[in-house]
Amino acid sequence: MAVAEAARETEWEHPSFLAEMFMGRFRPDLIFPYPVQSDSDRQIGDAFIAKLEPFLREHLDPDEIDRTHDIPVDVLKGLAELGCFAMKISASYGGLGLSQVNYNRAIALVASYCGSTAVWLSAHQSIGVPQPLKLFGTEEQKKKYFPLFAKGFVSAFALTEPDVGSDPARMSTTATPNADRSLWTINGEKLWCTNGPVADVMVVMARTPDKIVNGKSRRQITAFIVDRSTPGIEVIHRCEFMGLNGIQNGLLKFTDVKVPAKNILWEEGKGLKLALVTLNTGRLTLPAACTGMAKQCLRWVREWANERVQWGQAIGRHDSIAQKIGWMASTTFAMEASTYYASALADRGDADIRLEAAMAKMFCSEAAWKIADETVQIRGGRGYETSRSLRARGEKAIPAERMMRDARINTIIEGSSEIMRLFIAREAVDRHMRIAGDIVNPGVPFFRRLATLGRAAGFYLFWYPSLWFNLAWPPRYWMKAGVLGSHLRFAHRRTRKLARTIFHAMVRFGPGLEKRQAVLNRIVEIGSDLFAMSAAISYARALVKQNPKDKTPIQLADLFCRQARRRIAALDCAIWCHDDARTYKLACRVLDGQMTWLEKGCIGDTP
């Protein structure tokens, strides 16, 4: 906990719609009007995509990549010539200098066609060397590496270890300095390093000597830029997965790898914070990819549901299938609204997006998985059959099963859904922690605790009663959201209720709230739907303003909001009325081996 807290961004220098929402302050001014891409920037993106799309169609065969587990060298060379490995690098260093929105548009396009290729590009640019180098690198480091990426060099990010996932305090890879700290020696292993087996350069996270902070020893994690040509780097194993068969991902071993001090990124001991800050923006690529996948699935389903006839009519006209299609369309719309809202904020630089990026990642990755699942279900046997098999017997080769396999990883990578919920929950209570944290924190001196109690009382005596006055005057929302005004008013009222719920949970559970993860999950999920509702409403209004004759965006946003409101009502009830304690106790009995009789009748582990 100490390591994680030390790595957090502790100040909110810019406004955040979600941060305000979790405190009960509904701020439509932060999401209205929707941050529409400028004409000039859109034209830049259109021009690049106009070159990228035909290249993918003509030179890249996703099914062959899936079969052979390899992307041809000439394809990678062609992508490099287009500038795909330098999309976010400034033109002054030889890159394309695309905005976050245009970069995400490109990744969404690639992901809709070939998930493996999208990962090659996004792992390199979103969490690989370019992004942290752009944020924290020295001018010397930028001049050395950015031009290489513009030529097609590939990078990777090495953080996870065989025994360490989301718990950085247990990191075992070490970096030891020489006497004058001019040279560091890295030893250890890194697992699931995407692009690692082929990377020309990578960011390696390693433990450096502990430091004494406030009289206590604190573990230090530092980020190093490591050239692949450095002796001592070995690829132990290339990993294979359920999907994304064309990616390069592996177990890497570092044995006495010598790295000069000038290759430290940012500062010694700031590696974990670097990773977290980098992911605030880098994480936005994943919801963009998920949105591209969802759009492709919607197209496949629309075509198939019109083409396939059963019991006298197209299957899309049967209510059970129509319900799925309506949900898919409205949810895809909300995914796009959430993704490009956060992306536009990243381009503007006038908002804190740590919560928005995490929420977009969680919401879109989970929605994309459900949409892929429904796509396979609607296509039936043809959804389960591989595209190669469909093609071989003369049918249209729709790779729904590949899309489903490729989509599954998105709720796991770059912060699993479980970790995202904990991260969002921690940020959601940040203001409360700063105001009243010392009251419950162990080891705080009595007089400091007493002073905190007085300060907290002064804040909550005003703040809490204000949450009960719903100043949600209906005309205010009709003027801002038109026919969607009732949904916006609902979001305002539920924002206040959500803030009260968070406060009640803190009072009821105290310091133990951090362990009541099921309760926190429901709180975060309510916030997710409120955020997606608000983004969808704002996005719909912006689209209708651009084309007043097309009312379909309003219909999509309206359906999504109606469905979200029912989910929120159910979650609201479940926060206090649940079976969490019984479930936890039963799970412990399972773990203790008290129910192994339930496992009888299956074949155990094979050698």
N, C-alpha and C positions, 0 to 999 in steps of 0.2 A: 504494500500500500504506500509506504514511504517513497519508494522508487517511482511509482506511478504518479503520485501527487507532485513530486519534485519536477516531473517532466511535463506536467500540465501547463497550458497557457493560463496564467492566473488572472489576467486582466481582460476585460471586454472593452477594447479601445473603440470599437465601432458597434453600431446597433445590430441586433439580430432579432428577426421576427419570432423565431422559436424561443429564444432566451426570454424575451418579453412575455410571450404566451405562457410559459411555464410559471411566471410570476403573476399571472392573472391579468396582464395588460395586453389587450388585443389591439394590435397596431396595424390597421389596414393601410396606413400611409407607407408602411414598409413593403407592401406587396402589391399595392395599387399606385399608379398604373403598372401593368405587367412590363418588365424591362425587355421590350421588343428589340431585336437585333437591328442595328442601323443598316440603311440601304447599302452604304459603302462596304461595311464589313460583310454583309450577306453576299454581295457581289464577289468578294474575295473568296468566300467559302464556296459559292456556286462554281466559280472558275476552277477551283481545285478539285471539287467533286466531279465536275464534268470530265476531268482527265482520269481520276481514280476509278470511277465506275466502269468505264469500258476496259480499262486495264484488267480489273478483277474478272470481268466476264470472259475476256479473250485469253488470259494467261493463267488463271488460277482455277484449279479443279478441286473444290472442297471435299468431294467424295474420295478422290484419289489421295488427297492429303490424309484423310481419315483412315484410309486403307493402308497406306504405306508408312504412316506415322512420320512423315517428313515433308517439309516445304522445299520445293526445288530451288537450287541455287540461283537459277536465272530469274525466278519470281522474286526472290529477295533482292537481287540486283536491280530488277525493274522498280520495285518499291523504293529502293534507295535513290534511284535516279529521279523518281517523282518527288523526292523530299520527304517521304513518309516517316523516316527515322529522325527527322528534324522539324517536325510540324510546329512544335512550341518554342523552338530556338530562334532567337532574334536574327533578322536578316543581316545584321552587322557581323554575325559570326558564320554566315553562310546558310542559315536555316530559313524556313518559310515564315516564321513569326506569326502563325495563326493565333487568333483569339481562342479563349477556352471554349466558346460556343462553336466556332468553326472546327476546332479540333474534335470536340465531342460529336459534331455532325459527321465527321469523317469516320470516327470509330464506330458510331452507330451503323453507318452504311456497311463497313467491313464486317461487323458482328452479325448483321442480318444475313450475310452471305457465307462467311467462314469464321467460326469462333476461334479457331486456332490462330489464324492470321491476326485477328483482332488482339489476341493476348500477346503475340510477339511485339506488336506495336505499342500496346498500352503498358505492358510490364516494363518496357524500355523507357517510355517517356513519362508515365504517370508516377511510378514508384522507383524507377531505375535512376541512373545518375543525372540525367538532364534536369529533372524537377528540383531535387535538393541543391544541385549545383547552381541553378538559376536563383534560388532563394538565399543560399548561404555561402556559395563559393566565392573565393577570392578572384580578382581579375586575372591573376596568373593562371589559376585553375580553369577558368572559363576560356581563356585564349588557347589553352592547350587541348581541351577536350571537346568543346562545342564544334569546332570545324571538323573533327573526326566523325562526330555523329552525323554531321551534314553530308559526309561521304558514305554513310551507311554503317558505321561502327555500331555494334549492339551492346547494350548495358544491362545490368541486373542489380537486384537489391538482395543482399544476403543477411537475413535477420533470424529466421526460424532455425531451430536446432532439433536433433532427434528427440531430445527430452524436454524441449522448451517451445511452447507455442505462444500463448498470449501472456505468459508470466516472465517478463524480462529480468526479474530479480534472480532467476535461476540460470541465466546465461552462463555458459561455461567456456565459450571461445574467449581467449585472452589476447591482449596486446601489451607486450612488455617493452618499456623504453630502455635505451642504452644509458650510459652515465650522463650524457649531456642532453638527453631527450631529443636528439636529432634524428634518431632511427628507432622504429618500433618493429617488434617481431610478433607476428600473429600465429597462433596455434589453435586449432579446433576444427569442428565440422559444422556445416550448414546444410539444412535439409529443405526440400521443396523450393529451391532457388530457381524461379522462373527465368528463363534465358541463360541461367548459370552455365550449363555445359558448353554454350557457344559464345558467351559474352566476351567482348574484347576488354571491357573494363566494368568494374562493379563497385558498389558501396557495400562495405563489410562492417557490420556492427560487432564490437568486441568489448569485453570488460577491460578496463584500464585500472591502475591502482586506486584503491579506495581513498576517499578524502574525509577529513574530520569536519563535520558541519554541526555547529552548536554543541560541541562536545561529544558527538556521536559519529561513528564510522558510517559513511554512506557509499554504497556501491556506485561506481561510475561506468557509464557506457558511452563509447566514443565511436564516431563514424569515420571510416577511412576510405579513400578512393584507392582501389587496388587494380593495377594493370594485370591483365591475364598473363602476360609474358613473364611476370615475376616468378622466379623459381619457387617451387614448393606447393603450387596449386594443382590439385588432382581431382578429376571427376571420378568419383567412386562408383556411381550408379546413375543411369538415366531412369527416372520414374515413369511409370505408365499408369493411366487413370481411366476412369469410367468414360470420360469424354475428352474433348480437346486433345485428340490423339496427335496432332501435329506440333504441339508445343515442345519446347526443350526445357525440361525441368529435372533437377537432379540433386544428388547428395555430393557436396564438395568437401574436400579435406584440405586444410591449410597447415602445412608443416614448416615451421621456421620461415615464414614468408616475411621478407624485409620490406618495410614501407617507410619512406621518408616522412618526417614530421610535417613537411609542406603539403602532404596529401591528406591531412586531417581536415574534415569538413566541419565548418563552423568553429567549434572550440572543443577542447578536451572535456569530456563529461557531459556533453550536450547531445549525444547521439540519439537517445530515446526521444528527447524533445524534438530533435530534427525530424525523426521519423513521424511523430504525431503531427507536427506542423505540415510536413510534406503531404501527408495523407489527407489533410483538410481539403486541398485542391485536387491532389492525385486521385482521391477516392471518387471524384465526380465522373471519371471515365467509365466506371462500372455501371452506374445507372443509365448512362448514355448507351452503352452496349446492350444492356437489358431492354431498353426502349426500342432499339433497332431490332432485336430479336422478337419482341412482342409485335411490332409492326409487321414483320414477315409472317409470323404465325397467324395474325389476323387476316392477312391477304390469302394465305393458303386455305384457311377455314372458310372465308367468304366464297372463294372459287369452288371449293369442294361442296359446300352446303347448298350452292345453287345447282351444281352439276349432278350430284347424287340424288336419285329419285327413289323413294320407298313409300309403299302404300299410297301411290297415286299423286304424290307431290314431293317437291324438293325437300330434303331433310331439314334445311334451314327454316322451313315454314312450320315444322313441328315444334310445339311449345318448349319441350325440354331442351332442344338444340338452340332455339332462338334465345332462351334465357342465358345460355352460356355465351352466345355471340354478343348479346347486349352487354353482359358483364365484361367480356374481353375488350370490347371497343371503348367503353367508358373508363375502364382501368388503364388501358394504354394511353388514353388522353390525359389522365391524371399523372401517369408516369412521365409523359413528355413535359407537362406543365411543371412538375417538381424539378425535373432534371435541368431544364433550360432556365428556370428561375434562378437556381443556385449557380449555374454556369455563368449567367449574366452578372450576378453579384461578384463572382470571382474576377470577371473582366473589369468591372467598375472599381473594385477595390475599396468601396466605401461601406462595407458591411462585414461583420464577423460571420463566417460561414461554417464554423466547425460543427454546429448542430445541424444546419441545413444540409451539409454534405453527408453527414452520417445518416440523417433521416432519409435522404433521397436514396442512399445506398441500400439501406435496410428495406425500405418500402418497395423500390423497384426490383431488387433481387428476388424478394419473396413473391412479388406479383408475377415476374417473368417465369418463375418456376411453375406457378399455378397455370399460367397461360399456356406454357409448353405442354403441361400435363393435359389440359383440356383440348389442345390441338390434336394430340395423339388419340384421345378418347373420341373426338368427333370424327376423325378419319378412320377410326376402328382398326380393322386388320391392316389397312394400308398405312395407318399411322405407326403401327408396330413393326411393319416390314421395312427393311432398309431400302434406301433409294436405289442402290445397285441392283437389288433383286427386282424392284419395280421396273427399272429400266430394262433389265434382261428379259422380262416377259411382256414388254411392249407398252407399259403404262408410264404415265408422267412421273418422273423421279423426284418426288417431294421428300426431302430428308427430315421428316418430322421427328423420327426417333433419334437422329443425330442432334437435332436442335435440343431435344429434351435432355440428352446426355451432356451436351455442352452447357446447358443452362444450370445444371444442378450445382456446379461449383460456386456459383455467384453468391449463395447465402453463406459460404464458408470463407472464401478468400478476402483479403484486405479487411479483416475484422469480421468474424462470424456474426450471424444475427444475434446470438446470445451476447457476444462481446459488445456489439453495437448498442443493444438495449442497456447494458450496464454503463457504457460510455455516455449515452444520451441521458440516462437517469442521473449520473454524477454531475453532468453539466447543468441539468435541469434544477438541481438543488444547490448550485454553486452560490447563489446570493444568500440563501439560508445558511450555508456553511460559513460564509464570511461574516454574517451577522451574529449567528448563535453557535457556531461550531465549537468554540472554546468551552461552552457550558457542558458539553457531553464528551469532549476529547479527554482521554486519560492523561494524567501527568501535568495538567494545567494548574498552576498555583492558585490558591484559594482566592486571593484578592483580584487576580486577573479574571477568574471565573465570575466573581461577583460583579466586576465592572462590565463584563460582557452581558450578564443577566440584565443589568440596568439598561444598557444600550439596546438590547433585543426587545425588552418590554416597551420601550419608547417607539420602536419601529412597528411592532405587531399590534399595538393598541390602535394604530391608525390603519395599517395595511389590511388586517384581517376583516374588520367591519366593512371596509370599502368593497370587499369582494361580494358582499351580499346585495349591493345596490347595482342592479343591472341597467345601466344607462344606455340601453340598446334601443334607442328611439327608432321605430321602424322606418320612417321616411329617409333617415340618414343612410340606410342600407339599400333602399330602393334606388336612391339617387346614384349610389356607387356601383351597385350590381344589377340593377334592373329587376327582371323577373327572378333572378337568382338571389335577390336580397334576403329572402326568408332563410336561405341556407347560410348566408353570411352572418345574419343576426344569430342564428343557432350557434355558429362557431364562436361568436363573441360571448354568448351566455355560457357555453360549455368551457370556454377558456377560463372564466372566473371559477366555475365549479371545479375544473381540473386543478387550479391553484389551491383551492380549499382542500381538495382531496390529498394533494401532496403534503400540505401542512398537517392535516389530520393524521396521515400515515407517519409523519415524523414525530408527532406528539405521542402517538400510540406505541410505536415500535422503538423510538429513540435510536441509539447507536446500532441497534439490531436491524434497522431497516435495510442496511446494505446486504444482509443475508436473506431478506424476504424478496428474493428475486422474482418470484411469480407475481407478487404485488407490483413491483417496479415494472415488470414487463407489461402489465395491463395499463399502467399509467403512460408508459412510452407509446403503446399502441394507440391509445386515445389521442395523444399528441400527434402521432403520425397521420391519423385520419383527419384531424383538424387542419394540419399543415397542408395535406394533399387537397382537401376541400378548398381551402383558401387560394392555393395556387391554381387549381382548376377553374375556379370562378374568375379569377383575374385574367387567366389565359384566354378563357372563352370570350370575355368582354373585349380583350385586345383583338382577337381574331374577327369578331363581329364588326368591330370598328373599322377594320381594314376592308372587310367585305360584308356590308350590311345585308345583302340579299341572302347570305348563307347563315341559317340559324342552327345548323347542325352542331356547332361548338356548344351552344347553349343547352341543347338536348343531351349531349354527352356529359357536360358538367352537372346538369340537373340529375341525371340518373346516378352518376357516381356519388353525388352528395346524399341522395336519398338512401343509397345502400350504406354509405359511411355512417349516416346518422343512426341506422339500426345497429351497426356494429358497435358504435360508441355507447349506445344505451345498454347493450349486453355486457360490455366491458365494465361500464360504470357499476353495474349491479355485482359483477363478479369480483370487484376489488375487495368487497367486504363479505360477500356470500360465496364461499368456495370450499373446496376440499383439500386445500394445500397441505394442511398438517397431516391428514390421513394419508395423502399421497406420499409425502416425504417419509413417514414412518414405514409405509409398506415398501417403499424403495429401499430403505435401509435393511429391512428384513430380507429382501431379495439379495442385496449385496452381501449380507451376512451368511448367505447360503441356506436360509430357512425354507426356501421354496424351490429347491433344485428338483423336486419331484415333478414340477411343472415342465421341466425340460426333458423329461424322459420320453422316448419315442422318436428322438432325432439322432442323427449320426454326429458324433462329437468331432473335435478337431482332427484333421488328417495331417500326417507328417509333412 
